[in-house]
């Protein structure tokens, strides 16, 4: 399975911005916003992972913005 390590590679693996938005259940403008921010929302981790698995890829978790929990 090919490992995806960059934002642009993930979008390309899903077929480009419009197709990626469709596969992730979002509008194309969302892809533009994510590109500007430089990361995908953590809420899309599972959806993106499933979509990438369909094309023989897997994403590096660092491409998604996960919040760090507070330790006590």
PQR file of N, CA, C, O and H, with PARSE charges and radii, in Angstrom:
ATOM      1  N   UNK A   1       0.849  -1.172   0.000 -0.4000 1.5000
ATOM      2  CA  UNK A   1       0.000   0.000   0.000 -0.0000 2.0000
ATOM      3  C   UNK A   1       0.900   1.244   0.000  0.5500 1.7000
ATOM      4  O   UNK A   1       1.836   1.336   0.795 -0.5500 1.4000
ATOM      5  N   UNK A   2       0.620   2.171  -0.869 -0.4000 1.5000
ATOM      6  CA  UNK A   2       1.420   3.389  -0.994 -0.0000 2.0000
ATOM      7  C   UNK A   2       1.087   4.346   0.146  0.5500 1.7000
ATOM      8  O   UNK A   2      -0.083   4.612   0.420 -0.5500 1.4000
ATOM      9  H   UNK A   2      -0.140   2.096  -1.515  0.4000 1.0000
ATOM     10  N   UNK A   3       2.106   4.856   0.800 -0.4000 1.5000
ATOM     11  CA  UNK A   3       1.907   5.796   1.902 -0.0000 2.0000
ATOM     12  C   UNK A   3       1.907   7.228   1.372  0.5500 1.7000
ATOM     13  O   UNK A   3       2.830   7.639   0.669 -0.5500 1.4000
ATOM     14  H   UNK A   3       3.057   4.640   0.577  0.4000 1.0000
ATOM     15  N   UNK A   4       0.875   7.973   1.711 -0.4000 1.5000
ATOM     16  CA  UNK A   4       0.727   9.363   1.295 -0.0000 2.0000
ATOM     17  C   UNK A   4       1.260  10.247   2.414  0.5500 1.7000
ATOM     18  O   UNK A   4       0.819  10.149   3.559 -0.5500 1.4000
ATOM     19  H   UNK A   4       0.125   7.640   2.281  0.4000 1.0000
ATOM     20  N   UNK A   5       2.220  11.117   2.071 -0.4000 1.5000
ATOM     21  CA  UNK A   5       2.865  11.945   3.090 -0.0000 2.0000
ATOM     22  C   UNK A   5       2.642  13.440   2.911  0.5500 1.7000
ATOM     23  O   UNK A   5       3.032  14.227   3.774 -0.5500 1.4000
ATOM     24  H   UNK A   5       2.579  11.197   1.140  0.4000 1.0000
ATOM     25  N   UNK A   6       2.024  13.844   1.809 -0.4000 1.5000
ATOM     26  CA  UNK A   6       1.800  15.277   1.597 -0.0000 2.0000
ATOM     27  C   UNK A   6       0.330  15.548   1.280  0.5500 1.7000
ATOM     28  O   UNK A   6      -0.401  14.679   0.804 -0.5500 1.4000
ATOM     29  H   UNK A   6       1.707  13.205   1.108  0.4000 1.0000
ATOM     30  N   UNK A   7      -0.064  16.769   1.559 -0.4000 1.5000
ATOM     31  CA  UNK A   7      -1.423  17.191   1.286 -0.0000 2.0000
ATOM     32  C   UNK A   7      -1.754  17.010  -0.190  0.5500 1.7000
ATOM     33  O   UNK A   7      -2.781  16.429  -0.541 -0.5500 1.4000
ATOM     34  H   UNK A   7       0.530  17.474   1.946  0.4000 1.0000
ATOM     35  N   UNK A   8      -0.869  17.515  -1.052 -0.4000 1.5000
ATOM     36  CA  UNK A   8      -1.116  17.452  -2.495 -0.0000 2.0000
ATOM     37  C   UNK A   8      -1.171  16.015  -3.009  0.5500 1.7000
ATOM     38  O   UNK A   8      -1.956  15.708  -3.906 -0.5500 1.4000
ATOM     39  H   UNK A   8      -0.035  17.987  -0.767  0.4000 1.0000
ATOM     40  N   UNK A   9      -0.349  15.141  -2.452 -0.4000 1.5000
ATOM     41  CA  UNK A   9      -0.363  13.736  -2.874 -0.0000 2.0000
ATOM     42  C   UNK A   9      -1.678  13.065  -2.491  0.5500 1.7000
ATOM     43  O   UNK A   9      -2.183  12.219  -3.229 -0.5500 1.4000
ATOM     44  H   UNK A   9       0.289  15.390  -1.723  0.4000 1.0000
ATOM     45  N   UNK A  10      -2.229  13.439  -1.346 -0.4000 1.5000
ATOM     46  CA  UNK A  10      -3.507  12.863  -0.926 -0.0000 2.0000
ATOM     47  C   UNK A  10      -4.617  13.303  -1.876  0.5500 1.7000
ATOM     48  O   UNK A  10      -5.435  12.488  -2.303 -0.5500 1.4000
ATOM     49  H   UNK A  10      -1.819  14.126  -0.747  0.4000 1.0000
ATOM     50  N   UNK A  11      -4.643  14.581  -2.201 -0.4000 1.5000
ATOM     51  CA  UNK A  11      -5.653  15.095  -3.128 -0.0000 2.0000
ATOM     52  C   UNK A  11      -5.513  14.408  -4.492  0.5500 1.7000
ATOM     53  O   UNK A  11      -6.509  14.012  -5.097 -0.5500 1.4000
ATOM     54  H   UNK A  11      -3.979  15.243  -1.854  0.4000 1.0000
ATOM     55  N   UNK A  12      -4.285  14.270  -4.964 -0.4000 1.5000
ATOM     56  CA  UNK A  12      -4.047  13.626  -6.258 -0.0000 2.0000
ATOM     57  C   UNK A  12      -4.492  12.163  -6.236  0.5500 1.7000
ATOM     58  O   UNK A  12      -5.086  11.677  -7.198 -0.5500 1.4000
ATOM     59  H   UNK A  12      -3.476  14.592  -4.472  0.4000 1.0000
ATOM     60  N   UNK A  13      -4.203  11.463  -5.135 -0.4000 1.5000
ATOM     61  CA  UNK A  13      -4.578  10.052  -5.027 -0.0000 2.0000
ATOM     62  C   UNK A  13      -6.094   9.861  -5.094  0.5500 1.7000
ATOM     63  O   UNK A  13      -6.578   8.819  -5.537 -0.5500 1.4000
ATOM     64  H   UNK A  13      -3.721  11.858  -4.353  0.4000 1.0000
ATOM     65  N   UNK A  14      -6.830  10.866  -4.653 -0.4000 1.5000
ATOM     66  CA  UNK A  14      -8.296  10.784  -4.673 -0.0000 2.0000
ATOM     67  C   UNK A  14      -8.884  11.330  -5.965  0.5500 1.7000
ATOM     68  O   UNK A  14     -10.106  11.385  -6.108 -0.5500 1.4000
ATOM     69  H   UNK A  14      -6.437  11.713  -4.293  0.4000 1.0000
ATOM     70  N   UNK A  15      -8.043  11.732  -6.905 -0.4000 1.5000
ATOM     71  CA  UNK A  15      -8.525  12.142  -8.219 -0.0000 2.0000
ATOM     72  C   UNK A  15      -8.593  13.632  -8.470  0.5500 1.7000
ATOM     73  O   UNK A  15      -9.256  14.067  -9.411 -0.5500 1.4000
ATOM     74  H   UNK A  15      -7.051  11.687  -6.789  0.4000 1.0000
ATOM     75  N   UNK A  16      -7.921  14.429  -7.649 -0.4000 1.5000
ATOM     76  CA  UNK A  16      -7.943  15.875  -7.822 -0.0000 2.0000
ATOM     77  C   UNK A  16      -8.914  16.531  -6.857  0.5500 1.7000
ATOM     78  O   UNK A  16      -9.677  15.842  -6.179 -0.5500 1.4000
ATOM     79  H   UNK A  16      -7.382  14.076  -6.884  0.4000 1.0000
ATOM     80  N   UNK A  17      -8.894  17.859  -6.788 -0.4000 1.5000
ATOM     81  CA  UNK A  17      -9.700  18.575  -5.786 -0.0000 2.0000
ATOM     82  C   UNK A  17     -11.201  18.292  -5.841  0.5500 1.7000
ATOM     83  O   UNK A  17     -11.811  18.034  -4.804 -0.5500 1.4000
ATOM     84  H   UNK A  17      -8.274  18.419  -7.338  0.4000 1.0000
ATOM     85  N   UNK A  18     -11.798  18.333  -7.008 -0.4000 1.5000
ATOM     86  CA  UNK A  18     -13.251  18.128  -7.090 -0.0000 2.0000
ATOM     87  C   UNK A  18     -13.637  16.709  -6.716  0.5500 1.7000
ATOM     88  O   UNK A  18     -14.590  16.498  -5.965 -0.5500 1.4000
ATOM     89  H   UNK A  18     -11.303  18.543  -7.851  0.4000 1.0000
ATOM     90  N   UNK A  19     -12.912  15.748  -7.230 -0.4000 1.5000
ATOM     91  CA  UNK A  19     -13.199  14.337  -6.935 -0.0000 2.0000
ATOM     92  C   UNK A  19     -12.922  14.028  -5.459  0.5500 1.7000
ATOM     93  O   UNK A  19     -13.669  13.284  -4.824 -0.5500 1.4000
ATOM     94  H   UNK A  19     -12.139  15.919  -7.840  0.4000 1.0000
ATOM     95  N   UNK A  20     -11.841  14.606  -4.921 -0.4000 1.5000
ATOM     96  CA  UNK A  20     -11.524  14.389  -3.507 -0.0000 2.0000
ATOM     97  C   UNK A  20     -12.653  14.919  -2.631  0.5500 1.7000
ATOM     98  O   UNK A  20     -13.078  14.252  -1.688 -0.5500 1.4000
ATOM     99  H   UNK A  20     -11.234  15.210  -5.437  0.4000 1.0000
ATOM    100  N   UNK A  21     -13.138  16.124  -2.943 -0.4000 1.5000
ATOM    101  CA  UNK A  21     -14.241  16.701  -2.175 -0.0000 2.0000
ATOM    102  C   UNK A  21     -15.461  15.781  -2.219  0.5500 1.7000
ATOM    103  O   UNK A  21     -16.106  15.537  -1.199 -0.5500 1.4000
ATOM    104  H   UNK A  21     -12.793  16.666  -3.709  0.4000 1.0000
ATOM    105  N   UNK A  22     -15.760  15.287  -3.392 -0.4000 1.5000
ATOM    106  CA  UNK A  22     -16.910  14.392  -3.553 -0.0000 2.0000
ATOM    107  C   UNK A  22     -16.728  13.114  -2.733  0.5500 1.7000
ATOM    108  O   UNK A  22     -17.647  12.674  -2.042 -0.5500 1.4000
ATOM    109  H   UNK A  22     -15.237  15.485  -4.221  0.4000 1.0000
ATOM    110  N   UNK A  23     -15.544  12.528  -2.815 -0.4000 1.5000
ATOM    111  CA  UNK A  23     -15.292  11.270  -2.094 -0.0000 2.0000
ATOM    112  C   UNK A  23     -15.295  11.454  -0.586  0.5500 1.7000
ATOM    113  O   UNK A  23     -15.583  10.519   0.161 -0.5500 1.4000
ATOM    114  H   UNK A  23     -14.797  12.885  -3.376  0.4000 1.0000
ATOM    115  N   UNK A  24     -14.968  12.680  -0.137 -0.4000 1.5000
ATOM    116  CA  UNK A  24     -14.939  12.958   1.295 -0.0000 2.0000
ATOM    117  C   UNK A  24     -16.253  13.554   1.795  0.5500 1.7000
ATOM    118  O   UNK A  24     -16.391  13.874   2.975 -0.5500 1.4000
ATOM    119  H   UNK A  24     -14.735  13.439  -0.745  0.4000 1.0000
ATOM    120  N   UNK A  25     -17.217  13.699   0.879 -0.4000 1.5000
ATOM    121  CA  UNK A  25     -18.524  14.200   1.275 -0.0000 2.0000
ATOM    122  C   UNK A  25     -18.541  15.680   1.594  0.5500 1.7000
ATOM    123  O   UNK A  25     -19.333  16.132   2.420 -0.5500 1.4000
ATOM    124  H   UNK A  25     -17.104  13.439  -0.080  0.4000 1.0000
ATOM    125  N   UNK A  26     -17.676  16.433   0.946 -0.4000 1.5000
ATOM    126  CA  UNK A  26     -17.587  17.872   1.179 -0.0000 2.0000
ATOM    127  C   UNK A  26     -17.675  18.620  -0.134  0.5500 1.7000
ATOM    128  O   UNK A  26     -17.671  18.009  -1.203 -0.5500 1.4000
ATOM    129  H   UNK A  26     -17.033  16.065   0.274  0.4000 1.0000
ATOM    130  N   UNK A  27     -17.755  19.948  -0.060 -0.4000 1.5000
ATOM    131  CA  UNK A  27     -17.793  20.795  -1.247 -0.0000 2.0000
ATOM    132  C   UNK A  27     -16.367  21.093  -1.704  0.5500 1.7000
ATOM    133  O   UNK A  27     -15.448  21.099  -0.885 -0.5500 1.4000
ATOM    134  H   UNK A  27     -17.758  20.444   0.809  0.4000 1.0000
ATOM    135  N   UNK A  28     -16.167  21.343  -3.008 -0.4000 1.5000
ATOM    136  CA  UNK A  28     -14.823  21.664  -3.501 -0.0000 2.0000
ATOM    137  C   UNK A  28     -14.167  22.832  -2.767  0.5500 1.7000
ATOM    138  O   UNK A  28     -12.946  22.855  -2.608 -0.5500 1.4000
ATOM    139  H   UNK A  28     -16.914  21.338  -3.674  0.4000 1.0000
ATOM    140  N   UNK A  29     -14.960  23.792  -2.324 -0.4000 1.5000
ATOM    141  CA  UNK A  29     -14.395  24.928  -1.580 -0.0000 2.0000
ATOM    142  C   UNK A  29     -13.696  24.463  -0.304  0.5500 1.7000
ATOM    143  O   UNK A  29     -12.737  25.091   0.144 -0.5500 1.4000
ATOM    144  H   UNK A  29     -15.952  23.773  -2.453  0.4000 1.0000
ATOM    145  N   UNK A  30     -14.171  23.373   0.278 -0.4000 1.5000
ATOM    146  CA  UNK A  30     -13.537  22.830   1.483 -0.0000 2.0000
ATOM    147  C   UNK A  30     -12.097  22.430   1.201  0.5500 1.7000
ATOM    148  O   UNK A  30     -11.209  22.681   2.015 -0.5500 1.4000
ATOM    149  H   UNK A  30     -14.951  22.862  -0.086  0.4000 1.0000
ATOM    150  N   UNK A  31     -11.865  21.810   0.052 -0.4000 1.5000
ATOM    151  CA  UNK A  31     -10.508  21.400  -0.309 -0.0000 2.0000
ATOM    152  C   UNK A  31      -9.606  22.632  -0.408  0.5500 1.7000
ATOM    153  O   UNK A  31      -8.460  22.604   0.042 -0.5500 1.4000
ATOM    154  H   UNK A  31     -12.587  21.606  -0.610  0.4000 1.0000
ATOM    155  N   UNK A  32     -10.121  23.698  -0.990 -0.4000 1.5000
ATOM    156  CA  UNK A  32      -9.365  24.946  -1.087 -0.0000 2.0000
ATOM    157  C   UNK A  32      -9.021  25.467   0.311  0.5500 1.7000
ATOM    158  O   UNK A  32      -7.894  25.897   0.558 -0.5500 1.4000
ATOM    159  H   UNK A  32     -11.052  23.721  -1.355  0.4000 1.0000
ATOM    160  N   UNK A  33      -9.977  25.427   1.203 -0.4000 1.5000
ATOM    161  CA  UNK A  33      -9.739  25.893   2.577 -0.0000 2.0000
ATOM    162  C   UNK A  33      -8.705  25.025   3.290  0.5500 1.7000
ATOM    163  O   UNK A  33      -7.830  25.543   3.984 -0.5500 1.4000
ATOM    164  H   UNK A  33     -10.892  25.078   1.003  0.4000 1.0000
ATOM    165  N   UNK A  34      -8.804  23.722   3.123 -0.4000 1.5000
ATOM    166  CA  UNK A  34      -7.836  22.829   3.762 -0.0000 2.0000
ATOM    167  C   UNK A  34      -6.442  23.077   3.200  0.5500 1.7000
ATOM    168  O   UNK A  34      -5.460  23.089   3.943 -0.5500 1.4000
ATOM    169  H   UNK A  34      -9.515  23.302   2.560  0.4000 1.0000
ATOM    170  N   UNK A  35      -6.358  23.273   1.899 -0.4000 1.5000
ATOM    171  CA  UNK A  35      -5.067  23.532   1.255 -0.0000 2.0000
ATOM    172  C   UNK A  35      -4.449  24.800   1.852  0.5500 1.7000
ATOM    173  O   UNK A  35      -3.255  24.833   2.150 -0.5500 1.4000
ATOM    174  H   UNK A  35      -7.156  23.264   1.296  0.4000 1.0000
ATOM    175  N   UNK A  36      -5.262  25.835   2.023 -0.4000 1.5000
ATOM    176  CA  UNK A  36      -4.766  27.092   2.584 -0.0000 2.0000
ATOM    177  C   UNK A  36      -4.266  26.884   4.020  0.5500 1.7000
ATOM    178  O   UNK A  36      -3.237  27.437   4.409 -0.5500 1.4000
ATOM    179  H   UNK A  36      -6.232  25.808   1.780  0.4000 1.0000
ATOM    180  N   UNK A  37      -4.989  26.097   4.790 -0.4000 1.5000
ATOM    181  CA  UNK A  37      -4.599  25.833   6.181 -0.0000 2.0000
ATOM    182  C   UNK A  37      -3.425  24.853   6.281  0.5500 1.7000
ATOM    183  O   UNK A  37      -2.642  24.888   7.231 -0.5500 1.4000
ATOM    184  H   UNK A  37      -5.825  25.648   4.474  0.4000 1.0000
ATOM    185  N   UNK A  38      -3.328  23.987   5.282 -0.4000 1.5000
ATOM    186  CA  UNK A  38      -2.230  23.021   5.270 -0.0000 2.0000
ATOM    187  C   UNK A  38      -2.515  21.708   5.968  0.5500 1.7000
ATOM    188  O   UNK A  38      -1.597  20.927   6.216 -0.5500 1.4000
ATOM    189  H   UNK A  38      -3.964  23.959   4.510  0.4000 1.0000
ATOM    190  N   UNK A  39      -3.767  21.452   6.289 -0.4000 1.5000
ATOM    191  CA  UNK A  39      -4.115  20.182   6.928 -0.0000 2.0000
ATOM    192  C   UNK A  39      -5.589  19.860   6.700  0.5500 1.7000
ATOM    193  O   UNK A  39      -6.391  20.726   6.349 -0.5500 1.4000
ATOM    194  H   UNK A  39      -4.514  22.086   6.088  0.4000 1.0000
ATOM    195  N   UNK A  40      -5.915  18.600   6.911 -0.4000 1.5000
ATOM    196  CA  UNK A  40      -7.298  18.133   6.842 -0.0000 2.0000
ATOM    197  C   UNK A  40      -7.866  18.100   8.263  0.5500 1.7000
ATOM    198  O   UNK A  40      -7.109  17.903   9.214 -0.5500 1.4000
ATOM    199  H   UNK A  40      -5.264  17.897   7.196  0.4000 1.0000
ATOM    200  N   UNK A  41      -9.183  18.288   8.430 -0.4000 1.5000
ATOM    201  CA  UNK A  41      -9.786  18.154   9.756 -0.0000 2.0000
ATOM    202  C   UNK A  41      -9.698  16.703  10.245  0.5500 1.7000
ATOM    203  O   UNK A  41      -9.844  15.764   9.462 -0.5500 1.4000
ATOM    204  H   UNK A  41      -9.798  18.448   7.658  0.4000 1.0000
ATOM    205  N   UNK A  42      -9.462  16.541  11.518 -0.4000 1.5000
ATOM    206  CA  UNK A  42      -9.358  15.198  12.099 -0.0000 2.0000
ATOM    207  C   UNK A  42     -10.628  14.387  11.882  0.5500 1.7000
ATOM    208  O   UNK A  42     -10.573  13.161  11.780 -0.5500 1.4000
ATOM    209  H   UNK A  42      -9.343  17.303  12.154  0.4000 1.0000
ATOM    210  N   UNK A  43     -11.766  15.061  11.811 -0.4000 1.5000
ATOM    211  CA  UNK A  43     -13.047  14.362  11.634 -0.0000 2.0000
ATOM    212  C   UNK A  43     -13.097  13.572  10.328  0.5500 1.7000
ATOM    213  O   UNK A  43     -13.933  12.681  10.179 -0.5500 1.4000
ATOM    214  H   UNK A  43     -11.811  16.057  11.894  0.4000 1.0000
ATOM    215  N   UNK A  44     -12.221  13.886   9.391 -0.4000 1.5000
ATOM    216  CA  UNK A  44     -12.210  13.181   8.106 -0.0000 2.0000
ATOM    217  C   UNK A  44     -11.238  12.011   8.064  0.5500 1.7000
ATOM    218  O   UNK A  44     -11.111  11.352   7.031 -0.5500 1.4000
ATOM    219  H   UNK A  44     -11.542  14.610   9.513  0.4000 1.0000
ATOM    220  N   UNK A  45     -10.562  11.746   9.148 -0.4000 1.5000
ATOM    221  CA  UNK A  45      -9.538  10.696   9.159 -0.0000 2.0000
ATOM    222  C   UNK A  45     -10.083   9.354   8.649  0.5500 1.7000
ATOM    223  O   UNK A  45      -9.479   8.739   7.771 -0.5500 1.4000
ATOM    224  H   UNK A  45     -10.665  12.281   9.987  0.4000 1.0000
ATOM    225  N   UNK A  46     -11.196   8.905   9.181 -0.4000 1.5000
ATOM    226  CA  UNK A  46     -11.720   7.593   8.799 -0.0000 2.0000
ATOM    227  C   UNK A  46     -12.273   7.595   7.378  0.5500 1.7000
ATOM    228  O   UNK A  46     -12.061   6.644   6.626 -0.5500 1.4000
ATOM    229  H   UNK A  46     -11.687   9.405   9.895  0.4000 1.0000
ATOM    230  N   UNK A  47     -12.976   8.650   7.012 -0.4000 1.5000
ATOM    231  CA  UNK A  47     -13.522   8.751   5.658 -0.0000 2.0000
ATOM    232  C   UNK A  47     -12.383   8.766   4.641  0.5500 1.7000
ATOM    233  O   UNK A  47     -12.424   8.054   3.638 -0.5500 1.4000
ATOM    234  H   UNK A  47     -13.148   9.423   7.623  0.4000 1.0000
ATOM    235  N   UNK A  48     -11.365   9.588   4.911 -0.4000 1.5000
ATOM    236  CA  UNK A  48     -10.225   9.678   3.998 -0.0000 2.0000
ATOM    237  C   UNK A  48      -9.469   8.353   3.946  0.5500 1.7000
ATOM    238  O   UNK A  48      -9.046   7.920   2.874 -0.5500 1.4000
ATOM    239  H   UNK A  48     -11.332  10.167   5.726  0.4000 1.0000
ATOM    240  N   UNK A  49      -9.300   7.718   5.085 -0.4000 1.5000
ATOM    241  CA  UNK A  49      -8.589   6.433   5.123 -0.0000 2.0000
ATOM    242  C   UNK A  49      -9.300   5.384   4.284  0.5500 1.7000
ATOM    243  O   UNK A  49      -8.660   4.622   3.561 -0.5500 1.4000
ATOM    244  H   UNK A  49      -9.644   8.070   5.956  0.4000 1.0000
ATOM    245  N   UNK A  50     -10.622   5.345   4.379 -0.4000 1.5000
ATOM    246  CA  UNK A  50     -11.402   4.395   3.585 -0.0000 2.0000
ATOM    247  C   UNK A  50     -11.293   4.704   2.093  0.5500 1.7000
ATOM    248  O   UNK A  50     -11.111   3.800   1.277 -0.5500 1.4000
ATOM    249  H   UNK A  50     -11.143   5.964   4.967  0.4000 1.0000
ATOM    250  N   UNK A  51     -11.406   5.991   1.739 -0.4000 1.5000
ATOM    251  CA  UNK A  51     -11.321   6.389   0.327 -0.0000 2.0000
ATOM    252  C   UNK A  51      -9.934   6.078  -0.243  0.5500 1.7000
ATOM    253  O   UNK A  51      -9.815   5.628  -1.383 -0.5500 1.4000
ATOM    254  H   UNK A  51     -11.555   6.725   2.401  0.4000 1.0000
ATOM    255  N   UNK A  52      -8.909   6.314   0.537 -0.4000 1.5000
ATOM    256  CA  UNK A  52      -7.548   6.020   0.076 -0.0000 2.0000
ATOM    257  C   UNK A  52      -7.306   4.521  -0.050  0.5500 1.7000
ATOM    258  O   UNK A  52      -6.625   4.080  -0.976 -0.5500 1.4000
ATOM    259  H   UNK A  52      -9.005   6.679   1.462  0.4000 1.0000
ATOM    260  N   UNK A  53      -7.854   3.741   0.866 -0.4000 1.5000
ATOM    261  CA  UNK A  53      -7.686   2.289   0.798 -0.0000 2.0000
ATOM    262  C   UNK A  53      -8.265   1.738  -0.496  0.5500 1.7000
ATOM    263  O   UNK A  53      -7.751   0.760  -1.041 -0.5500 1.4000
ATOM    264  H   UNK A  53      -8.408   4.100   1.617  0.4000 1.0000
ATOM    265  N   UNK A  54      -9.328   2.356  -0.989 -0.4000 1.5000
ATOM    266  CA  UNK A  54      -9.939   1.923  -2.245 -0.0000 2.0000
ATOM    267  C   UNK A  54      -8.997   2.086  -3.436  0.5500 1.7000
ATOM    268  O   UNK A  54      -9.134   1.386  -4.439 -0.5500 1.4000
ATOM    269  H   UNK A  54      -9.745   3.150  -0.546  0.4000 1.0000
ATOM    270  N   UNK A  55      -8.044   3.009  -3.326 -0.4000 1.5000
ATOM    271  CA  UNK A  55      -7.085   3.234  -4.417 -0.0000 2.0000
ATOM    272  C   UNK A  55      -5.688   2.741  -4.044  0.5500 1.7000
ATOM    273  O   UNK A  55      -4.703   3.104  -4.689 -0.5500 1.4000
ATOM    274  H   UNK A  55      -7.933   3.578  -2.511  0.4000 1.0000
ATOM    275  N   UNK A  56      -5.605   1.911  -2.999 -0.4000 1.5000
ATOM    276  CA  UNK A  56      -4.343   1.293  -2.626 -0.0000 2.0000
ATOM    277  C   UNK A  56      -3.371   2.202  -1.914  0.5500 1.7000
ATOM    278  O   UNK A  56      -2.158   2.027  -2.038 -0.5500 1.4000
ATOM    279  H   UNK A  56      -6.405   1.616  -2.476  0.4000 1.0000
ATOM    280  N   UNK A  57      -3.879   3.175  -1.167 -0.4000 1.5000
ATOM    281  CA  UNK A  57      -3.023   4.123  -0.457 -0.0000 2.0000
ATOM    282  C   UNK A  57      -3.441   4.226   0.999  0.5500 1.7000
ATOM    283  O   UNK A  57      -4.527   3.798   1.389 -0.5500 1.4000
ATOM    284  H   UNK A  57      -4.864   3.317  -1.067  0.4000 1.0000
ATOM    285  N   UNK A  58      -2.552   4.803   1.789 -0.4000 1.5000
ATOM    286  CA  UNK A  58      -2.890   5.151   3.168 -0.0000 2.0000
ATOM    287  C   UNK A  58      -2.230   6.475   3.502  0.5500 1.7000
ATOM    288  O   UNK A  58      -1.135   6.765   3.019 -0.5500 1.4000
ATOM    289  H   UNK A  58      -1.669   5.151   1.473  0.4000 1.0000
ATOM    290  N   UNK A  59      -2.882   7.274   4.319 -0.4000 1.5000
ATOM    291  CA  UNK A  59      -2.410   8.618   4.636 -0.0000 2.0000
ATOM    292  C   UNK A  59      -1.560   8.633   5.893  0.5500 1.7000
ATOM    293  O   UNK A  59      -1.791   7.875   6.835 -0.5500 1.4000
ATOM    294  H   UNK A  59      -3.771   7.039   4.711  0.4000 1.0000
ATOM    295  N   UNK A  60      -0.591   9.497   5.883 -0.4000 1.5000
ATOM    296  CA  UNK A  60       0.190   9.773   7.079 -0.0000 2.0000
ATOM    297  C   UNK A  60      -0.706  10.581   8.021  0.5500 1.7000
ATOM    298  O   UNK A  60      -1.328  11.553   7.592 -0.5500 1.4000
ATOM    299  H   UNK A  60      -0.403  10.113   5.117  0.4000 1.0000
ATOM    300  N   UNK A  61      -0.779  10.203   9.262 -0.4000 1.5000
ATOM    301  CA  UNK A  61      -1.675  10.841  10.212 -0.0000 2.0000
ATOM    302  C   UNK A  61      -1.326  12.314  10.439  0.5500 1.7000
ATOM    303  O   UNK A  61      -2.179  13.086  10.876 -0.5500 1.4000
ATOM    304  H   UNK A  61      -0.273   9.414   9.610  0.4000 1.0000
ATOM    305  N   UNK A  62      -0.120  12.703  10.156 -0.4000 1.5000
ATOM    306  CA  UNK A  62       0.298  14.096  10.368 -0.0000 2.0000
ATOM    307  C   UNK A  62      -0.407  15.075   9.425  0.5500 1.7000
ATOM    308  O   UNK A  62      -0.328  16.286   9.629 -0.5500 1.4000
ATOM    309  H   UNK A  62       0.574  12.075   9.801  0.4000 1.0000
ATOM    310  N   UNK A  63      -1.091  14.569   8.400 -0.4000 1.5000
ATOM    311  CA  UNK A  63      -1.821  15.431   7.475 -0.0000 2.0000
ATOM    312  C   UNK A  63      -3.145  15.906   8.059  0.5500 1.7000
ATOM    313  O   UNK A  63      -3.810  16.761   7.475 -0.5500 1.4000
ATOM    314  H   UNK A  63      -1.154  13.585   8.234  0.4000 1.0000
ATOM    315  N   UNK A  64      -3.526  15.365   9.189 -0.4000 1.5000
ATOM    316  CA  UNK A  64      -4.800  15.684   9.823 -0.0000 2.0000
ATOM    317  C   UNK A  64      -4.551  16.394  11.140  0.5500 1.7000
ATOM    318  O   UNK A  64      -3.590  16.093  11.848 -0.5500 1.4000
ATOM    319  H   UNK A  64      -2.985  14.670   9.664  0.4000 1.0000
ATOM    320  N   UNK A  65      -5.421  17.338  11.464 -0.4000 1.5000
ATOM    321  CA  UNK A  65      -5.250  18.138  12.676 -0.0000 2.0000
ATOM    322  C   UNK A  65      -6.005  17.493  13.826  0.5500 1.7000
ATOM    323  O   UNK A  65      -7.217  17.657  13.962 -0.5500 1.4000
ATOM    324  H   UNK A  65      -6.202  17.583  10.889  0.4000 1.0000
ATOM    325  N   UNK A  66      -5.270  16.756  14.650 -0.4000 1.5000
ATOM    326  CA  UNK A  66      -5.845  16.154  15.844 -0.0000 2.0000
ATOM    327  C   UNK A  66      -5.494  17.037  17.039  0.5500 1.7000
ATOM    328  O   UNK A  66      -4.365  17.514  17.154 -0.5500 1.4000
ATOM    329  H   UNK A  66      -4.285  16.622  14.539  0.4000 1.0000
ATOM    330  N   UNK A  67      -6.451  17.250  17.917 -0.4000 1.5000
ATOM    331  CA  UNK A  67      -6.182  18.049  19.107 -0.0000 2.0000
ATOM    332  C   UNK A  67      -5.459  17.192  20.115  0.5500 1.7000
ATOM    333  O   UNK A  67      -5.744  16.006  20.282 -0.5500 1.4000
ATOM    334  H   UNK A  67      -7.369  16.863  17.823  0.4000 1.0000
ATOM    335  N   UNK A  68      -4.534  17.813  20.772 -0.4000 1.5000
ATOM    336  CA  UNK A  68      -3.785  17.110  21.814 -0.0000 2.0000
ATOM    337  C   UNK A  68      -4.561  17.206  23.111  0.5500 1.7000
ATOM    338  O   UNK A  68      -4.989  18.289  23.509 -0.5500 1.4000
ATOM    339  H   UNK A  68      -4.303  18.777  20.637  0.4000 1.0000
ATOM    340  N   UNK A  69      -4.743  16.072  23.769 -0.4000 1.5000
ATOM    341  CA  UNK A  69      -5.457  16.055  25.029 -0.0000 2.0000
ATOM    342  C   UNK A  69      -4.606  16.557  26.178  0.5500 1.7000
ATOM    343  O   UNK A  69      -3.377  16.516  26.123 -0.5500 1.4000
ATOM    344  H   UNK A  69      -4.395  15.192  23.446  0.4000 1.0000
ATOM    345  N   UNK A  70      -5.255  17.017  27.191 -0.4000 1.5000
ATOM    346  CA  UNK A  70      -4.539  17.490  28.388 -0.0000 2.0000
ATOM    347  C   UNK A  70      -4.250  16.289  29.263  0.5500 1.7000
ATOM    348  O   UNK A  70      -5.109  15.434  29.478 -0.5500 1.4000
ATOM    349  H   UNK A  70      -6.254  17.050  27.236  0.4000 1.0000
ATOM    350  N   UNK A  71      -3.044  16.237  29.757 -0.4000 1.5000
ATOM    351  CA  UNK A  71      -2.669  15.162  30.670 -0.0000 2.0000
ATOM    352  C   UNK A  71      -2.722  15.671  32.091  0.5500 1.7000
ATOM    353  O   UNK A  71      -2.367  16.815  32.376 -0.5500 1.4000
ATOM    354  H   UNK A  71      -2.346  16.932  29.583  0.4000 1.0000
ATOM    355  N   UNK A  72      -3.171  14.802  32.980 -0.4000 1.5000
ATOM    356  CA  UNK A  72      -3.277  15.184  34.388 -0.0000 2.0000
ATOM    357  C   UNK A  72      -2.215  14.505  35.194  0.5500 1.7000
ATOM    358  O   UNK A  72      -2.140  14.702  36.406 -0.5500 1.4000
ATOM    359  H   UNK A  72      -3.459  13.873  32.749  0.4000 1.0000
TER
END
